[in-house]
């Protein structure tokens, strides 16, 4: 059964109001997603998650400039990795003299 701010499980009565409200929202969402799940498990999980969210400090929002810098850094690392792999391949290729030894064409010595 869905819970409200006034009608909530007894186990949530000692929670602070913000945590309780968040736990009720989480529990109702879990109840919709998993209707066959035991209500006790739903309440316990929702309470634990709500406490965890309430305890965490707010993470500052990342500006668009910072997002672009992070993306550029990621792409730069990808490019460096690709270049190093290419260099390994080129270094492992046979020299011209060795190529003649190993890949002789028919009719040539």
Buried (B, 14 or more C-beta within 10 A) or exposed (E): EEBEEEEBBEEBEEBEEEBBBBBBBBBBEBBEEEEEEEEEEBBBBBBEBBBEEBEEEEEEEEEEEEEEEEEEEEEEEEEEEEEEEEEEEEEEEEEEEEEEEEEEEEEEE
